[in-house]
Amino acid sequence: MRAIDLSNVTWRKSSYSNTDGGNCVEVSDSLPSLVPVRDSKDTTRSPLLFGAGAWSAFVGGVRKGDLAG
């Protein structure tokens, strides 16, 4: 598996993150086919990488309140 360089991606806090400093998730829209997701409280850990289609389906499920699919 080849390494993906994430050193220049722009991170943003998810709108679903907790506003009191806990449960903070950051995502990046910098890559066309991948969506990196990381814990903003521990940015030294490797982010999770999702395919753009899988991430879109997940976010759509969250918006509808249907996480079971």
N, C-alpha and C positions, 0 to 999 in steps of 0.2 A: 504494500500500500504506500503510495507516495505521500509525503508530507504536504500540507497545505499551509502556505504562508498567510498568517492572520495579523502580521505586525502592522499593516497599514489600514485595516478595516476600521470603520467608524461604528462605535457602539452607542446604543440608546437604551434607556431603561424602558422596559415593557410597561404599557399602560395598565397592565394587570398586576403590577408589583404593588406591594404594601407600601403606603406612604409614611409609615412611622419608623423606617430604617430596617425593618426585617423583611424577609422573603423577597429580596430584590433580584430580578432576572433582567439581564441585558441581552439584546439581540443585535445582529448586524444585518443591514440590507445591502452591504457592499459587494456581495458576490452574486452573480446571476443565477446560479443553479444550486447554491448551498446557503443555508441559514445557520450560522453559528449562534449558540446560546450559551451564556455563562452566568455564574453566580457573581453578582457585583461585589459581594463581600469577600470573595476569594478569587481575584482575577489572575492569580498565578497558576491555577488549575487549568487543565486543558478544557476548552469548551466542548459541548456536544454539537455535532454537526448533523443537520437534517436536510434532506432533499427539499427543494423549494415546494414541490407538490405536496409532500407529506406535511410540511410546516403549514401550508395554506389550508389543508384539510383539518389539521389540529386546531388552528385559530378559528376556522369556521365552526367547528364543533363547540369550542368554548363560547363563541358568540351566541350560538343557538341554545347553549346549555345542554348539549348532547355529547358528552365525552365518551359514550359507549360506541359511537360510530353510527 
